[in-house]
Amino acid sequence: MSGLFDPVRFGGISLPNRLVMSPMGRGRTTADGTPLPVMAEYYAQRAAGLVISEATHPSPVAVGHAHSVRLHTAEQARAWSGIVDAVHAAGGRMYLQIMHAGRISHPDLHGQTPLAPSAVPADGTARVFRGKPAYPVPRPLTADGIAATVEDFARCARTAVEIGFDGVEIHGANGYLLHQFLSPVTNVREDEYGGAAGGRIRFAVEVARAVAAEAGAERTGIRLSPGFPLNDMSEPDRGEVYPALLDALDALGLGHVHFVAGSDPDLVHRLSRRWRRTVVVNAGTGPLDTETTLAAADRALADGADLLSFGRQFLANPDLPERLRTRAPLNAWNPRFFYEGGSRGYTDYPVLAASTASTASTAS
């Protein structure tokens, strides 16, 4: 299994294996994005290694979906602090992922016109508290707006460090704000933040520099999804943009890059070889069975990954590392409870011992 269960150093801390819980929005928050107490139980259940939090918004206008979690008030900080403490008490390590949704948002969520690189609306409908409205035409960020947004990321990272997170990951993937700046389709600016690749990567680099100044470069990472079409994205020149971006981030000394490999695995493979520090790869969920998951991990490690992140496998299997280590069957997930709700489909997935006992009881 290619060293999947070997201890490894990451961001100056020790991890017991190379498995990472991928960030997954689950919607267990109050209406204003404050984490509910059940989130502490959920994350602590899955703390057998590195946990990366669900995408967390650093300001109200950064919110992209109803019940998305935030970190920009004292109450939200207190709630997150309890979650981090629970993960640490369970023996895990936890990074906060910080995300601005950009144009993938709606005024119903925060009362403002969404912000974006350019006035290019996304095709599709927003996930708000009531109904499914179309995405509006976003408001292009001004120079002052860009500076304020960079500071939002930095302030969120500073709070994360203060309340005990082991590091932070910037969300630069999946069609959200940083990703929007990288594409010539969603970024048609004519100033220093647009145009050629060097201009379009500038915002992401400025965010990374500001976050690294607060969390430490070694404990700062970024998630990227080259060519991923989610949220109406198109990147015709990604083969030029991402090498330039990685070189600029490398100069900052960032600790890791977290790739979503599904859409352009060849490019991710080349980029993984280009990055000189830790590479985390999300190889895609695929069929939820033990052997397929292990095979995907082996391939990714052979192709240059240092750690492997999994989403739905961790969602449905709190004890995923132990199940994979022993080649035990995996629980099936229930998509009905992916987003929002309470403990059902969230903290009630059985661990291996409980699953075995249940099977034995049924058999007898």
N, C-alpha and C positions, 0 to 999 in steps of 0.2 A: 504493500500500500504506500510505497514511495515516501516513507517518513511522515505520513499524515498525523501520526500520534506521537511524534517526537517533540520534546520541548523546543521552544524557539524564542529568540529575543525579538521584541517589537516595540518601537518607540521608547526604548530605555527600560522596558518592563519585561518580565518573563511570562510566557504563556505555556500552558501544559500541552498544547497541541496546535496544529495548523488550521483548525476549524474556527470560522468566524460566523457569528449570527449576523446576517445581513440586515440593513435597515428596512423596516416594513411598517408603514403607517397602519395603525389599527383602530384609531378613532375613539379610544377610551379616555375622553376628556370632558370637561365642562364646556359650555358654549363658548367661553372665552379662551379655550385652549389650555386650561390648567390641567395637569395630569391628575387622574383619579387614583385613589389608593390602590385599586386592583392592579395598576401598572407595576407597582413594586413587586407584587407576587409574581406577575408574568415574567418580568425580566430576571428576577432571582431564580426562578425555575430553570432558566436557560443559561446559567452563569458558569458553565463548565469550560471556560476559555475566554475569548474576547467577544464582547457584545457591542455592536454598534447600534445606537438608538435609532428609532424612527426619525424621519426628517422633521426637524424642529425649527420653527420660524422665529427670527430675531426681531420682528416688528409686526404690527397688525396688517399693514399692506402687503407683507410678504406671504400671507396665508393663501393657500391654493384650494383647500377643500374644507367643507364643514367638519368640525371636530378634529381638525389638525392641531397637533400639540405645539405649544409655543414656549419661549423662554425670554421674556422681556419685562416681567413684573416681579416684585418681591414674592408674591404668593406662588407664582410659577416656579421661582427658584427654590422655595422651601419644599415644594412638592417633588421637584427633580432631585433635591438633595436626599430625600428619603429613599428614592429609587436607587440612587448610586450607593447609598449606605447598604441597602438590601443586597445589591449585587456583590459588593465587596464582602459582606458577611457570609455570602454563599461561596466565596472563594474565586469570584470572577473579576474581570477587568472590563471597564466600560468607557467607550468614546461617545461623545455627543456629535450627531450629524446636524449641521446647520444648513438650512435651505430657504431660498427665496423663490417663490413660484413664478414671479414675473407675469407674463401675459396669461398664464394658466390660472386665472383667478376671476373674481367677479365682485362688483360693488355690494352685492347682497351679503358678502362675508365681512366687510370692513368699512363700507360707506365711501370708498374712494375708487377712482378709476385705476385699474391695474397699471403697474409700471412695466416697461420693457425697453429693449434697446431702440426699437423703432415702432411706428404705428402700424404694425402688421398683426392683424388678429389671427388667432388660432381657429382652425376648423373644429367643430365639436361643441359639446355642452358642458357647462360648469356643474360641479357637484356642490350645491349650496344647501341651506337648511330646508328649503321648500322649493320644489320644482326643478326643472332642468333648462335653465336659460342658456342661450348661446353666449359664447365668449365675446365680450365687447372689444372694440378697437382700443388697444392700450395707449397709454400716454408715454411718449418717449422720455427717458430719463435725461434731465439737464445735467450740466457739469456739477452743479451743486447737489443735485439728486444722487448722482453717482457717488460723490464724496460722502453723503449722508448714509447711503446704503452700505458702503464699505465700512463705515463706522458702526453701523448696526451689527454687521458680522463680527467686528472686532469686540464690541461690547458683549455680545452673546458668548464669544469664546472666553473673554475675561471672566464672566460670571460662571461659566462651566468649570473653569479651573478652580475658582474660589469655592465652589460647592463640592469639589472632589472628583470630577471626571478625570480619567487617566489621560485623556487627549481629546482631540476634536477632528472631525472629518467634514470638509466642505462638500456640499452637494453641487457638482458641476455637470450632472447627467440628466437623462430622462426628459428633456425638453423644458426644463425650468430656467430661471433667469441666466445663470452663467452659461448654460448650454446655448441659450438664445443668442448671446453675444458672439458665440463662436461661429455661427452659421451665416453665410452671405444671403440666405433666404429670409431669415428673421432679423438680421442686422444689416440695414441699408444706410447706416449713418455715413456722413461725409466728414466727420471730425476725427480726432486721434483714436477714437474707440471703434472705428469702422474701417471700411476699405479692405486693404490687403490683410493677410493673415496676422501680421505683426500688430495691426491695430485691433483686430477682433479678439485677440487673446489678452489684450491689455487689462480689461476689467477683471478677468479671472486671476491674473497675476497680482493685481493690486489687492484683491480680496485675500488671496493667499498670503501675501506679504503682511497685511494687517493682522490676520488671524495668527500667523506664526509668531508675530511680535508679542502676542498675548499668551499663547499656549506653549510656545517653544517650537522651533521648526521640526525637531525630532518627533514631537508628539502632535504634529499636524499632518493631515492627509487630505486627499481630494478624490472624489468619485467621478469617473468619466465614462461615457457610453458612446464611443465613436460610431457614427452611422445609425444609432438607435432611432427609429422613426416615431417613438411614443410622443404623444402630445403634438402631433402635426409637425414633426421636425424633418428637415432635409439638409444634408451636409455634402454637397457635391465635391468639395475640395478638402475633405477630411484627411486625405493622405498628406496634404501640405500643412494643415492647421495643427494637428495633434503632435507631430514631431517638434514643431516650433514651441508649442505650449509646454511640452515635457522638458525641453531644454531650459526654458525660462523658469519653470518650477524647480528644476534640478539646481539652478543657480541659487535659489532661496534655501536649499537644504531640506526641503520637505521630507518627512519620514516615510510616507507611503503614497502610492497611487492605487486606487481601487477600481478595477475595470469591470464593466458589464460587457461580456464577450459575445453575446448572442448574435448581434447583427453583422459584425465584421470581424470574425475571429482571426483572420489572417493579419489584419492591421493590429489588433490587440496583441497578437503574438510578437509582431515586430516591435511594438511599443514596449512590451514587457521586457524584451531583450535590451532595449535602449535605456530603460530606467535603471539607475545604479543602486537604488536602495530597495526597500521592501515593496513587493508587488502582491496585491490582493486581487484575486479574480473571482467574479461571480460567473460561473460557467453555465448558468441557466438551470431551471428547475427540472425539466424533463419528467419522465415517469417517476413517480414517488415510490421507488423500491430500493432496497439496500445495495444490490450489486450495481445497478445503474448509477447510483450516486457515487459509489466508490470508484467506478470506472471513470466517471467525469472528473473526479478529484485527481486520479492518477494522470489523466491526460493533461490537465491544467498544470500540475506540478512539473511534468516532463517538459511542458512548453514554456517554462520560465516563471510560473507563479511561486510565491513563497508561502502564501496562505490562501485558503479557499473559503469563500463566503456562500452560505446557503440561506434562502428565505423560507419558502414554504415547508421545507424539511424541518427547520427549527420551529416554525409556527406550530406544526402538529406533533413534534417530538421534543419535549423539553430536555430529554436525555439523549439527544442525537449523537454526541460523540461516543457514548457507551454503546448505543445500538449499532453504530457503524463498526466500532472496534470488535464487537462480538458477533458481527454479521447477523444481528437480530432483525426481525421484520420491523417495518416502519408503520406508524399510524397513518391512516388516510386523513386528509384535511377536509374541512367542511366549509366551502366558500360562502355559505349563507351567513357565517359569523366573522368574515374577514374584517369588516369595517363596522365600527360602532357597536353598541350593546354593552353587556356586562361580562360576567365570568364565563358564560356559556360559549364554547368554541374559542376560548381565550386562555383560561387557566385550568380547564378541566380535561385536557388531553392526558391520558395515563402515561406514567413512566414505566420502564421495563418491568420492574418488580411487580407493580400493580397489574400490568397487562398479563404477565405470566400467571399471577394468582387468579385473575379473572378467568383465564383460559382453563386453568386446572379445575376451578370450581364448576365451570360449565360442563366440562368433560365428565366430572363425577356425578 
